[in-house]
Amino acid sequence: MERWVVKLIVLLIIFVVVFVFNLLPIKVSETFTRRGENGRRIISYFMCFGGGVFLGVYTLHMAPAVRVLVDDALVIPYGIVYPLADLLIVSGFFVMIFSEHFVISCYNSRHRRNKDEGSPGDDDQIGRKLSAYEKVVANGRVDPSRTFARLDDQFSREESLDAQTPQELLTSDQEQTNTVLSRHDSAQEHGHDHSDTHLQSTRSLVLLLALSLHHVFEGMSVGLKQSVTSVWNLCAAIIAHEIVIAFSLGMQMVKTYRSTRRIVVAALMCSVMIPLGMVAGMTLTETGIEETNALQIVNGVLQGLATGVFIYVTFFEILQEELGHDKVSFAKLMFVLFGFAVLAALALFPENDYPPRHDSLASITNVTENCTCLRLETVA
């Protein structure tokens, strides 16, 4: 069988497997949600498992790959004595922090501007009603013309209450006050919930983009293979990893997006990235174009930044949400550990054929020793 035919078959297999396991959490979530509190607890355990998986993806998969790429493309060829890969990863982390702060600031500014430009809100009406009510109480008497029934008629032009005595009218006004304050508190809670939902959606989208970028270059490694055997071996390793990662990502999407259509779109976006990378790698291989050092540099830099973004979302969105001070439990910690252990076991079957780092470390050591010798000779 021709090499390019095998790659197309592998492309289709990876796409279907990743897409199915991205959507599987929809059914899982629906099944356990029907079980009430126990079902929600199980879903929380799945989220903790996903947090451990993503932690393993960073520490055992993405970060080592970035170090190999950056060392081979920049550090060793140019004799750079600096942890450049780690600098790129931390840069991606800070890019995510400042980008999220900018997005939230713009959102809050727009929300305040729309509120100022709109009609008087509930806060203004509540303040005016409470002021009138305080005047009534402070004077020690009830003035029917200043009651909330009259104020409601002034603000909303609805039919006023028909109270027979001032005491009954005051009692009715007190009930209205409690109702208005309750609505005000609910509106504030709704505003906070909406802001938190917006933040979660932003972080989940960034997580999806970071994984998608990584998947593109992962697919390129398959497309660049020269033998049919290496293509099948790498396909098996990628599927073993992606089954776990895709399921964990799907759980995060189900938690963030209530719409099934959005979840499907996100799953489709994530699933198509590895095939896209494979197509790019196949184009380079089958046309005889060799992978250049510039392409390796771009690969290392982009994956380094994506890894930093991945760290931020893993800790600030997933683990922090499930392991808060009032939510942490021994069972959740064990599921986080279990998720990490699964990725640690899968690391025995690497998704790439990078050479062992002993040679690279030796090269870096030689570069450092040579630089030291040159400095000593210059001083002498």
C-alpha positions as a LaTeX table, in Angstrom:
\begin{tabular}{lrrr}
\hline
Residue & $x$ (\AA) & $y$ (\AA) & $z$ (\AA) \\
\hline
Met1 & 0.00 & 0.00 & 0.00 \\
Glu2 & 1.30 & 3.43 & $-0.92$ \\
Arg3 & 2.59 & 5.66 & 1.85 \\
Trp4 & 0.23 & 8.52 & 1.09 \\
Val5 & $-2.76$ & 6.12 & 1.12 \\
Val6 & $-1.78$ & 4.89 & 4.59 \\
Lys7 & $-1.52$ & 8.48 & 5.79 \\
Leu8 & $-5.00$ & 9.27 & 4.48 \\
Ile9 & $-6.43$ & 6.22 & 6.29 \\
Val10 & $-4.66$ & 7.27 & 9.50 \\
Leu11 & $-5.98$ & 10.81 & 9.02 \\
Leu12 & $-9.55$ & 9.56 & 8.86 \\
Ile13 & $-9.13$ & 7.22 & 11.84 \\
Ile14 & $-7.68$ & 9.93 & 14.09 \\
Phe15 & $-10.39$ & 12.41 & 13.12 \\
Val16 & $-13.24$ & 9.99 & 13.88 \\
Val17 & $-11.76$ & 8.80 & 17.20 \\
Val18 & $-11.02$ & 12.30 & 18.51 \\
Phe19 & $-14.42$ & 13.63 & 17.41 \\
Val20 & $-16.33$ & 10.76 & 19.03 \\
Phe21 & $-14.50$ & 11.06 & 22.35 \\
Asn22 & $-14.95$ & 14.84 & 22.33 \\
Leu23 & $-18.73$ & 14.34 & 22.08 \\
Leu24 & $-18.98$ & 11.36 & 24.44 \\
Pro25 & $-19.12$ & 13.60 & 27.57 \\
Ile26 & $-22.46$ & 15.02 & 26.38 \\
Lys27 & $-24.14$ & 11.65 & 26.90 \\
Val28 & $-22.16$ & 10.98 & 30.08 \\
Ser29 & $-23.17$ & 14.33 & 31.57 \\
Glu30 & $-26.85$ & 13.84 & 30.70 \\
Thr31 & $-26.85$ & 10.35 & 32.24 \\
Phe32 & $-25.32$ & 11.37 & 35.56 \\
Thr33 & $-27.20$ & 14.68 & 35.82 \\
Arg34 & $-30.48$ & 12.73 & 36.05 \\
Arg35 & $-29.18$ & 11.05 & 39.22 \\
Gly36 & $-29.28$ & 14.27 & 41.20 \\
Glu37 & $-26.61$ & 15.13 & 43.75 \\
Asn38 & $-24.76$ & 11.81 & 43.41 \\
Gly39 & $-24.61$ & 12.25 & 39.65 \\
Arg40 & $-23.23$ & 15.78 & 39.96 \\
Arg41 & $-20.59$ & 14.48 & 42.36 \\
Ile42 & $-19.50$ & 11.88 & 39.79 \\
Ile43 & $-19.30$ & 14.58 & 37.11 \\
Ser44 & $-17.08$ & 16.59 & 39.45 \\
Tyr45 & $-14.82$ & 13.54 & 39.77 \\
Phe46 & $-14.60$ & 13.38 & 35.98 \\
Met47 & $-13.55$ & 17.04 & 35.94 \\
Cys48 & $-10.83$ & 16.32 & 38.53 \\
Phe49 & $-9.66$ & 13.41 & 36.39 \\
Gly50 & $-9.47$ & 15.80 & 33.43 \\
Gly51 & $-7.45$ & 18.27 & 35.48 \\
Gly52 & $-4.92$ & 15.53 & 36.25 \\
Val53 & $-4.84$ & 14.59 & 32.57 \\
Phe54 & $-4.12$ & 18.17 & 31.49 \\
Leu55 & $-1.44$ & 18.47 & 34.17 \\
Gly56 & 0.19 & 15.36 & 32.73 \\
Val57 & $-0.14$ & 16.72 & 29.19 \\
Tyr58 & 1.88 & 19.77 & 30.20 \\
Thr59 & 4.56 & 18.16 & 32.37 \\
Leu60 & 5.10 & 14.91 & 30.45 \\
His61 & 4.20 & 15.80 & 26.88 \\
Met62 & 4.08 & 19.43 & 25.80 \\
Ala63 & 6.93 & 20.94 & 27.84 \\
Pro64 & 9.48 & 18.21 & 27.01 \\
Ala65 & 8.56 & 18.47 & 23.32 \\
Val66 & 9.07 & 22.25 & 23.39 \\
Arg67 & 12.49 & 21.85 & 25.01 \\
Val68 & 13.57 & 19.35 & 22.35 \\
Leu69 & 12.39 & 21.59 & 19.51 \\
Val70 & 13.95 & 24.77 & 20.87 \\
Asp71 & 17.22 & 23.07 & 21.80 \\
Asp72 & 17.59 & 21.44 & 18.38 \\
Ala73 & 16.59 & 24.55 & 16.41 \\
Leu74 & 18.12 & 27.37 & 18.46 \\
Val75 & 20.10 & 26.50 & 21.57 \\
Ile76 & 22.55 & 23.96 & 20.17 \\
Pro77 & 23.06 & 25.36 & 16.62 \\
Tyr78 & 23.69 & 28.90 & 17.88 \\
Gly79 & 25.49 & 27.99 & 21.10 \\
Ile80 & 22.90 & 29.69 & 23.31 \\
Val81 & 23.52 & 29.06 & 27.01 \\
Tyr82 & 20.07 & 29.97 & 28.35 \\
Pro83 & 16.84 & 28.07 & 29.21 \\
Leu84 & 15.11 & 29.54 & 26.18 \\
Ala85 & 12.31 & 26.95 & 26.04 \\
Asp86 & 11.24 & 27.67 & 29.61 \\
Leu87 & 11.30 & 31.40 & 28.89 \\
Leu88 & 8.89 & 30.87 & 25.98 \\
Ile89 & 6.57 & 28.79 & 28.16 \\
Val90 & 6.46 & 31.44 & 30.90 \\
Ser91 & 5.93 & 34.11 & 28.25 \\
Gly92 & 2.83 & 32.29 & 27.06 \\
Phe93 & 1.63 & 32.14 & 30.66 \\
Phe94 & 1.95 & 35.92 & 31.09 \\
Val95 & 0.44 & 36.59 & 27.67 \\
Met96 & $-2.64$ & 34.70 & 28.84 \\
Ile97 & $-2.83$ & 36.64 & 32.12 \\
Phe98 & $-2.66$ & 40.08 & 30.48 \\
Ser99 & $-4.91$ & 39.08 & 27.58 \\
Glu100 & $-7.60$ & 37.83 & 29.94 \\
His101 & $-7.30$ & 40.99 & 32.04 \\
Phe102 & $-7.71$ & 43.10 & 28.91 \\
Val103 & $-10.77$ & 41.13 & 27.75 \\
Ile104 & $-12.44$ & 41.35 & 31.15 \\
Ser105 & $-11.72$ & 45.09 & 31.42 \\
Cys106 & $-13.25$ & 45.73 & 27.99 \\
Tyr107 & $-16.29$ & 43.63 & 28.88 \\
Asn108 & $-16.85$ & 45.44 & 32.19 \\
Ser109 & $-16.34$ & 48.84 & 30.55 \\
Arg110 & $-18.89$ & 48.07 & 27.85 \\
His111 & $-21.33$ & 46.75 & 30.46 \\
Arg112 & $-21.05$ & 49.95 & 32.52 \\
Arg113 & $-21.37$ & 52.14 & 29.42 \\
Asn114 & $-24.54$ & 50.37 & 28.31 \\
Lys115 & $-25.94$ & 50.71 & 31.80 \\
Asp116 & $-25.20$ & 54.46 & 31.94 \\
Glu117 & $-26.65$ & 55.12 & 28.50 \\
Gly118 & $-29.81$ & 53.11 & 29.15 \\
Ser119 & $-32.92$ & 54.01 & 31.11 \\
Pro120 & $-32.80$ & 54.32 & 34.89 \\
Gly121 & $-32.22$ & 50.89 & 36.28 \\
Asp122 & $-33.49$ & 49.05 & 39.28 \\
Asp123 & $-30.84$ & 50.59 & 41.52 \\
Asp124 & $-32.19$ & 54.13 & 40.96 \\
Gln125 & $-35.78$ & 53.11 & 41.59 \\
Ile126 & $-34.83$ & 51.12 & 44.67 \\
Gly127 & $-32.92$ & 54.07 & 46.12 \\
Arg128 & $-35.79$ & 56.49 & 45.56 \\
Lys129 & $-38.33$ & 54.10 & 47.06 \\
Leu130 & $-36.19$ & 53.43 & 50.13 \\
Ser131 & $-35.66$ & 57.17 & 50.69 \\
Ala132 & $-39.38$ & 57.76 & 50.65 \\
Tyr133 & $-39.98$ & 54.85 & 52.98 \\
Glu134 & $-37.31$ & 56.09 & 55.43 \\
Lys135 & $-38.98$ & 59.51 & 55.56 \\
Val136 & $-42.28$ & 57.90 & 56.48 \\
Val137 & $-40.75$ & 55.90 & 59.29 \\
Ala138 & $-38.60$ & 58.79 & 60.57 \\
Asn139 & $-41.62$ & 61.08 & 60.92 \\
Gly140 & $-43.36$ & 58.47 & 63.04 \\
Arg141 & $-46.44$ & 58.50 & 60.90 \\
Val142 & $-47.73$ & 57.02 & 57.70 \\
Asp143 & $-48.47$ & 59.34 & 54.85 \\
Pro144 & $-50.60$ & 57.46 & 52.32 \\
Ser145 & $-49.60$ & 59.85 & 49.58 \\
Arg146 & $-45.91$ & 58.86 & 50.02 \\
Thr147 & $-46.32$ & 55.13 & 50.19 \\
Phe148 & $-44.79$ & 52.62 & 47.83 \\
Ala149 & $-48.14$ & 52.06 & 46.25 \\
Arg150 & $-48.14$ & 55.69 & 45.16 \\
Leu151 & $-44.50$ & 55.54 & 44.17 \\
Asp152 & $-45.13$ & 52.45 & 42.05 \\
Asp153 & $-47.95$ & 54.31 & 40.36 \\
Gln154 & $-45.58$ & 57.19 & 39.66 \\
Phe155 & $-42.78$ & 55.02 & 38.25 \\
Ser156 & $-44.69$ & 52.30 & 36.41 \\
Arg157 & $-48.16$ & 53.93 & 36.06 \\
Glu158 & $-49.81$ & 50.78 & 37.29 \\
Glu159 & $-52.94$ & 50.63 & 39.38 \\
Ser160 & $-52.23$ & 51.64 & 42.99 \\
Leu161 & $-52.96$ & 49.43 & 45.91 \\
Asp162 & $-56.32$ & 49.81 & 47.62 \\
Ala163 & $-55.45$ & 49.87 & 51.34 \\
Gln164 & $-58.21$ & 50.64 & 53.78 \\
Thr165 & $-56.01$ & 51.72 & 56.72 \\
Pro166 & $-52.58$ & 53.33 & 56.96 \\
Gln167 & $-51.27$ & 50.33 & 58.91 \\
Glu168 & $-52.37$ & 47.89 & 56.21 \\
Leu169 & $-50.85$ & 50.17 & 53.59 \\
Leu170 & $-47.54$ & 50.29 & 55.47 \\
Thr171 & $-47.52$ & 46.50 & 55.77 \\
Ser172 & $-48.10$ & 46.20 & 52.04 \\
Asp173 & $-45.26$ & 48.64 & 51.39 \\
Gln174 & $-42.89$ & 46.66 & 53.58 \\
Glu175 & $-43.68$ & 43.53 & 51.58 \\
Gln176 & $-42.98$ & 45.44 & 48.35 \\
Thr177 & $-39.70$ & 46.67 & 49.80 \\
Asn178 & $-38.60$ & 43.11 & 50.56 \\
Thr179 & $-39.63$ & 42.03 & 47.07 \\
Val180 & $-37.69$ & 44.84 & 45.41 \\
Leu181 & $-34.58$ & 44.19 & 47.50 \\
Ser182 & $-34.83$ & 40.49 & 46.71 \\
Arg183 & $-34.98$ & 41.26 & 43.00 \\
His184 & $-32.03$ & 43.61 & 43.38 \\
Asp185 & $-29.94$ & 40.91 & 45.07 \\
Ser186 & $-30.97$ & 38.41 & 42.40 \\
Ala187 & $-29.96$ & 40.85 & 39.67 \\
Gln188 & $-26.56$ & 41.34 & 41.29 \\
Glu189 & $-26.05$ & 37.58 & 41.61 \\
His190 & $-27.11$ & 37.16 & 37.98 \\
Gly191 & $-24.57$ & 39.79 & 36.96 \\
His192 & $-21.80$ & 37.99 & 38.83 \\
Asp193 & $-22.86$ & 34.64 & 37.36 \\
His194 & $-22.90$ & 36.12 & 33.87 \\
Ser195 & $-19.42$ & 37.57 & 34.38 \\
Asp196 & $-18.11$ & 34.24 & 35.70 \\
Thr197 & $-19.69$ & 32.40 & 32.77 \\
His198 & $-18.06$ & 34.84 & 30.34 \\
Leu199 & $-14.69$ & 34.25 & 32.04 \\
Gln200 & $-15.08$ & 30.47 & 31.90 \\
Ser201 & $-16.04$ & 30.62 & 28.23 \\
Thr202 & $-12.95$ & 32.71 & 27.45 \\
Arg203 & $-10.63$ & 30.33 & 29.28 \\
Ser204 & $-12.17$ & 27.25 & 27.69 \\
Leu205 & $-11.82$ & 28.82 & 24.25 \\
Val206 & $-8.16$ & 29.58 & 24.91 \\
Leu207 & $-7.62$ & 26.01 & 26.13 \\
Leu208 & $-9.18$ & 24.76 & 22.91 \\
Leu209 & $-6.97$ & 27.02 & 20.79 \\
Ala210 & $-3.81$ & 25.97 & 22.66 \\
Leu211 & $-4.59$ & 22.28 & 22.18 \\
Ser212 & $-5.52$ & 22.89 & 18.55 \\
Leu213 & $-2.19$ & 24.58 & 17.85 \\
His214 & $-0.37$ & 21.67 & 19.46 \\
His215 & $-2.46$ & 19.21 & 17.43 \\
Val216 & $-1.47$ & 20.89 & 14.17 \\
Phe217 & 2.23 & 20.27 & 14.78 \\
Glu218 & 1.46 & 16.82 & 16.15 \\
Gly219 & $-0.27$ & 16.01 & 12.88 \\
Met220 & 2.70 & 17.35 & 10.96 \\
Ser221 & 4.95 & 14.82 & 12.71 \\
Val222 & 2.75 & 12.05 & 11.26 \\
Gly223 & 2.68 & 13.58 & 7.80 \\
Leu224 & 6.47 & 13.89 & 7.73 \\
Lys225 & 7.08 & 10.18 & 8.35 \\
Gln226 & 8.97 & 8.38 & 5.60 \\
Ser227 & 7.90 & 4.77 & 6.22 \\
Val228 & 4.52 & 3.06 & 6.49 \\
Thr229 & 5.51 & 1.29 & 9.72 \\
Ser230 & 6.43 & 4.53 & 11.47 \\
Val231 & 3.11 & 6.06 & 10.39 \\
Trp232 & 1.09 & 3.20 & 11.93 \\
Asn233 & 3.18 & 3.21 & 15.13 \\
Leu234 & 2.74 & 6.93 & 15.59 \\
Cys235 & $-0.98$ & 6.66 & 14.81 \\
Ala236 & $-1.42$ & 4.10 & 17.61 \\
Ala237 & 0.46 & 6.30 & 20.08 \\
Ile238 & $-1.54$ & 9.42 & 19.17 \\
Ile239 & $-4.88$ & 7.62 & 19.48 \\
Ala240 & $-3.91$ & 6.24 & 22.89 \\
His241 & $-3.15$ & 9.75 & 24.13 \\
Glu242 & $-6.01$ & 11.55 & 22.39 \\
Ile243 & $-8.73$ & 9.25 & 23.70 \\
Val244 & $-8.02$ & 10.46 & 27.23 \\
Ile245 & $-7.31$ & 14.07 & 26.29 \\
Ala246 & $-10.36$ & 14.39 & 24.03 \\
Phe247 & $-12.69$ & 13.01 & 26.70 \\
Ser248 & $-11.29$ & 15.41 & 29.31 \\
Leu249 & $-11.60$ & 18.35 & 26.93 \\
Gly250 & $-15.16$ & 17.32 & 26.14 \\
Met251 & $-16.06$ & 17.35 & 29.84 \\
Gln252 & $-14.71$ & 20.89 & 30.09 \\
Met253 & $-16.73$ & 21.96 & 27.05 \\
Val254 & $-19.92$ & 20.43 & 28.48 \\
Lys255 & $-19.36$ & 22.31 & 31.73 \\
Thr256 & $-18.79$ & 25.64 & 29.98 \\
Tyr257 & $-21.17$ & 25.58 & 27.01 \\
Arg258 & $-24.82$ & 24.75 & 27.66 \\
Ser259 & $-25.59$ & 24.61 & 23.96 \\
Thr260 & $-25.03$ & 21.25 & 22.28 \\
Arg261 & $-24.39$ & 23.01 & 18.97 \\
Arg262 & $-21.46$ & 24.94 & 20.48 \\
Ile263 & $-20.00$ & 21.77 & 21.93 \\
Val264 & $-20.20$ & 20.05 & 18.54 \\
Val265 & $-18.52$ & 23.02 & 16.83 \\
Ala266 & $-15.72$ & 23.03 & 19.43 \\
Ala267 & $-15.28$ & 19.26 & 19.07 \\
Leu268 & $-15.14$ & 19.55 & 15.29 \\
Met269 & $-12.55$ & 22.34 & 15.53 \\
Cys270 & $-10.34$ & 20.28 & 17.85 \\
Ser271 & $-10.73$ & 17.06 & 15.85 \\
Val272 & $-9.81$ & 18.55 & 12.49 \\
Met273 & $-6.49$ & 20.05 & 13.64 \\
Ile274 & $-4.43$ & 16.84 & 13.61 \\
Pro275 & $-5.64$ & 15.98 & 10.07 \\
Leu276 & $-4.77$ & 19.52 & 8.96 \\
Gly277 & $-1.26$ & 19.10 & 10.33 \\
Met278 & $-1.00$ & 15.75 & 8.60 \\
Val279 & $-1.98$ & 17.32 & 5.28 \\
Ala280 & 0.72 & 19.97 & 5.72 \\
Gly281 & 3.31 & 17.32 & 6.57 \\
Met282 & 2.24 & 15.13 & 3.67 \\
Thr283 & 2.58 & 18.09 & 1.33 \\
Leu284 & 6.16 & 18.64 & 2.43 \\
Thr285 & 7.06 & 14.93 & 2.27 \\
Glu286 & 5.34 & 13.90 & $-0.94$ \\
Thr287 & 6.57 & 16.96 & $-2.87$ \\
Gly288 & 10.15 & 16.43 & $-1.72$ \\
Ile289 & 10.38 & 19.66 & 0.27 \\
Glu290 & 12.57 & 19.22 & 3.35 \\
Glu291 & 11.70 & 20.59 & 6.76 \\
Thr292 & 13.78 & 23.72 & 7.26 \\
Asn293 & 15.34 & 25.04 & 10.44 \\
Ala294 & 13.10 & 28.11 & 10.22 \\
Leu295 & 10.02 & 25.86 & 10.36 \\
Gln296 & 11.41 & 24.12 & 13.43 \\
Ile297 & 12.01 & 27.48 & 15.11 \\
Val298 & 8.43 & 28.60 & 14.41 \\
Asn299 & 7.18 & 25.25 & 15.65 \\
Gly300 & 9.12 & 25.55 & 18.91 \\
Val301 & 8.15 & 29.16 & 19.59 \\
Leu302 & 4.44 & 28.65 & 18.93 \\
Gln303 & 4.26 & 25.44 & 20.94 \\
Gly304 & 6.17 & 27.11 & 23.78 \\
Leu305 & 3.64 & 29.95 & 23.96 \\
Ala306 & 0.75 & 27.47 & 23.70 \\
Thr307 & 2.19 & 25.45 & 26.57 \\
Gly308 & 2.25 & 28.54 & 28.80 \\
Val309 & $-1.38$ & 29.24 & 27.95 \\
Phe310 & $-2.17$ & 25.60 & 28.70 \\
Ile311 & $-0.62$ & 25.87 & 32.17 \\
Tyr312 & $-2.68$ & 28.94 & 33.00 \\
Val313 & $-6.00$ & 27.42 & 31.96 \\
Thr314 & $-5.25$ & 24.09 & 33.66 \\
Phe315 & $-4.58$ & 25.65 & 37.06 \\
Phe316 & $-6.82$ & 28.73 & 37.04 \\
Glu317 & $-9.87$ & 27.22 & 35.35 \\
Ile318 & $-9.98$ & 23.47 & 35.95 \\
Leu319 & $-8.06$ & 22.64 & 39.13 \\
Gln320 & $-8.93$ & 25.86 & 40.96 \\
Glu321 & $-12.62$ & 25.37 & 40.16 \\
Glu322 & $-12.72$ & 21.80 & 41.45 \\
Leu323 & $-10.22$ & 22.05 & 44.31 \\
Gly324 & $-11.35$ & 25.27 & 45.99 \\
His325 & $-11.08$ & 25.51 & 49.77 \\
Asp326 & $-14.74$ & 24.65 & 50.24 \\
Lys327 & $-14.82$ & 21.96 & 47.54 \\
Val328 & $-11.67$ & 19.89 & 47.99 \\
Ser329 & $-12.00$ & 16.31 & 49.16 \\
Phe330 & $-9.76$ & 13.27 & 49.32 \\
Ala331 & $-11.71$ & 11.58 & 46.52 \\
Lys332 & $-11.18$ & 14.57 & 44.21 \\
Leu333 & $-7.46$ & 14.60 & 44.93 \\
Met334 & $-7.28$ & 10.89 & 44.10 \\
Phe335 & $-9.03$ & 11.45 & 40.77 \\
Val336 & $-6.55$ & 14.23 & 39.92 \\
Leu337 & $-3.72$ & 11.83 & 40.77 \\
Phe338 & $-5.38$ & 9.09 & 38.72 \\
Gly339 & $-5.66$ & 11.35 & 35.67 \\
Phe340 & $-2.00$ & 12.27 & 35.93 \\
Ala341 & $-1.04$ & 8.60 & 36.40 \\
Val342 & $-2.87$ & 7.65 & 33.20 \\
Leu343 & $-0.84$ & 10.20 & 31.21 \\
Ala344 & 2.33 & 9.06 & 32.96 \\
Ala345 & 1.63 & 5.50 & 31.82 \\
Leu346 & 0.86 & 6.64 & 28.27 \\
Ala347 & 4.19 & 8.50 & 28.22 \\
Leu348 & 5.79 & 5.05 & 27.86 \\
Phe349 & 4.41 & 5.13 & 24.30 \\
Pro350 & 5.72 & 8.44 & 22.91 \\
Glu351 & 3.85 & 10.25 & 20.17 \\
Asn352 & 7.09 & 11.21 & 18.42 \\
Asp353 & 10.49 & 9.81 & 17.67 \\
Tyr354 & 12.60 & 12.55 & 19.19 \\
Pro355 & 16.09 & 11.34 & 19.98 \\
Pro356 & 17.14 & 10.83 & 23.59 \\
Arg357 & 18.17 & 14.01 & 25.30 \\
His358 & 21.53 & 12.65 & 26.47 \\
Asp359 & 23.25 & 13.80 & 23.26 \\
Ser360 & 21.63 & 17.20 & 23.41 \\
Leu361 & 22.50 & 17.65 & 27.06 \\
Ala362 & 26.05 & 16.64 & 26.29 \\
Ser363 & 26.15 & 19.18 & 23.46 \\
Ile364 & 24.89 & 21.92 & 25.75 \\
Thr365 & 27.52 & 20.94 & 28.32 \\
Asn366 & 30.23 & 21.11 & 25.66 \\
Val367 & 29.02 & 24.54 & 24.58 \\
Thr368 & 29.15 & 25.75 & 28.17 \\
Glu369 & 32.63 & 24.32 & 28.71 \\
Asn370 & 33.89 & 25.88 & 25.46 \\
Cys371 & 32.51 & 29.28 & 26.43 \\
Thr372 & 34.15 & 28.98 & 29.86 \\
Cys373 & 37.51 & 28.06 & 28.29 \\
Leu374 & 37.32 & 31.01 & 25.91 \\
Arg375 & 36.64 & 33.37 & 28.80 \\
Leu376 & 39.59 & 31.99 & 30.78 \\
Glu377 & 41.89 & 32.33 & 27.75 \\
Thr378 & 40.77 & 35.91 & 27.26 \\
Val379 & 41.47 & 36.76 & 30.90 \\
Ala380 & 44.87 & 35.10 & 30.71 \\
\hline
\end{tabular}
